Amino acid sequence: MRKEIIWSPLAEEDLGNILEYLAENWNQKVIIRFLNKIDLVTDQITKVPNQYPIINRKLQVRKCVVTKQNTLFYRENEKRIEILRLYDTRQDPKKLKFS
């Protein structure tokens, strides 16, 4: 059975920031392509949640590269999958927080 995907407020904010950047600097085609990649990745995660490596054992955070500029971080529990961040890898890694 597939688990429900929940986006954290930080992940929603990350997505909004990325889409805003794409709208300002690229075109609608790039935005649609990016959103399709997000849909594909989240669908894969719901099918096989443990297919991506754990990068933080304590918090059980997994890392999935969406594009070379964007990485999705998530964790799974018994009932759902929580998208924690959609991180732009060009940022300072010290800014990456999961709370």
C-alpha positions in Angstrom: 0.0 0.0 0.0 1.3 3.4 -0.9 1.8 5.9 1.8 0.6 9.5 1.8 3.1 12.2 1.1 3.1 15.3 3.3 5.2 18.4 2.5 6.6 20.2 5.5 6.3 24.0 5.6 10.0 24.4 4.8 9.7 22.1 1.8 6.7 24.0 0.5 8.6 27.3 1.0 11.6 25.7 -0.9 9.4 24.7 -3.8 7.9 28.1 -4.0 11.3 29.8 -4.0 12.5 27.4 -6.8 9.4 28.0 -8.9 9.7 31.8 -8.4 13.4 31.6 -9.5 12.4 29.5 -12.6 9.6 31.9 -13.5 11.9 34.9 -13.3 14.9 33.4 -15.1 13.5 30.7 -17.4 10.3 29.9 -19.2 7.1 27.9 -18.6 8.5 24.8 -20.3 11.4 24.6 -17.8 8.9 25.0 -14.9 6.7 22.2 -16.2 9.7 19.9 -16.8 10.8 20.6 -13.2 7.4 19.9 -11.7 7.2 16.7 -13.8 10.5 15.6 -12.2 9.1 16.3 -8.8 6.0 14.2 -9.5 8.1 11.4 -10.9 10.4 11.3 -7.8 7.6 11.5 -5.3 5.8 8.7 -7.1 9.0 6.6 -7.0 9.3 7.3 -3.3 5.8 6.2 -2.6 6.4 2.9 -4.4 9.8 2.1 -2.8 10.5 4.6 0.1 13.9 3.1 1.0 15.4 3.2 -2.4 17.4 6.4 -1.6 20.3 6.6 0.8 19.9 7.7 4.4 22.1 10.7 5.1 21.1 11.2 8.8 20.5 8.1 10.8 19.3 9.9 13.9 16.5 11.7 12.0 16.1 8.9 9.4 16.5 11.5 6.6 16.9 10.2 3.0 18.3 12.1 0.1 17.0 12.0 -3.5 18.7 14.1 -6.3 16.0 15.6 -8.4 18.2 17.7 -10.7 21.9 18.6 -10.3 20.7 21.8 -8.7 17.9 20.4 -6.5 17.8 17.6 -3.9 14.8 16.4 -2.1 15.1 15.2 1.6 12.4 13.0 3.2 11.7 10.5 5.9 9.3 7.7 6.2 7.2 6.5 9.2 4.6 3.8 9.5 1.8 6.0 8.1 3.3 8.5 5.7 6.3 10.0 3.9 7.3 13.5 4.9 9.1 15.7 2.4 11.4 17.7 4.6 13.2 20.0 2.2 13.6 20.6 -1.5 17.1 22.1 -1.4 18.8 24.2 -4.0 22.4 22.7 -3.9 23.9 26.0 -4.9 23.2 27.4 -1.5 25.4 27.3 1.5 25.1 23.8 3.0 25.1 25.3 6.5 21.6 26.6 5.7 20.2 23.1 5.3 18.0 22.5 8.4 15.3 19.8 8.8 13.3 21.3 11.7 
